[in-house]
């Protein structure tokens, strides 16, 4: 799939997949970074108060050209 400049993708899942990821052939230096969420509904029922990154937060993953994430 190729996105045009300025495009984005919505949060989605890949049902019945053991592993999925992102591979960027080329990206501008100021391109956004992908992030990964826990898709299980129970993971967001009662989120704890968050003051620092932990097991319940997500981090954006930088992707240099040619790197699989």
N, C-alpha and C positions, 0 to 999 in steps of 0.2 A: 504494500500500500504506500502510496506517495502523497504526502500532504502538501498543498500549495503554501507559499509564504503567509505567515500570520494565522495558519490553521491550528486547531487544537482538537483533542479527543476527549470525550466524556469518560467518567469513571465507568468501568465495565468489568465483567468477569469472563473467564474462559471455562465454562462448565466441563467437567469430566477430563480436565487436563492435569497431568502431573506437574508439568513445568511450562511456563510461558515467559516471554521476555521481550526485550526491545533491542533492535540493532539499527543504529543510525549510520548510514553510509556517509552522510555529510550533514553538518549542522553549523549554523552561524554561531559565533562566539557568545552572542547575547540570547541565544535560544533558551527557552525554558527547560527545566529538568523534569523528567518523569518522577512520579512518586507511586508507591505501592501501598495499598490499604488491605486490612483484613476484611474479607467480604462476608464473614459470618455475621448474621443478624445479632447474635448474642454479644458480639464484641462491642456493639454501640448502644446497648440497652441502658446501662448505667455507667457512663464513662467517669472515671475518677478525676478529681481536679488535677490539672497538669501544670507543673511549674518548670519542668525540664524534660528533655527527651528521655523516653523510657520504653518499656515493652508495649505500651498502648499508644504511642505516637508514631508518626511516620516521618521519614526524612526524604527530601528530594535527592535524587541520585544524579550527579553530573555524568554526562556521557561524551567523552572525547570521540572524535571521528574514528570510525572503525572498531569501536569497542562494543561488545555485546553486554547488555545489562539484564 
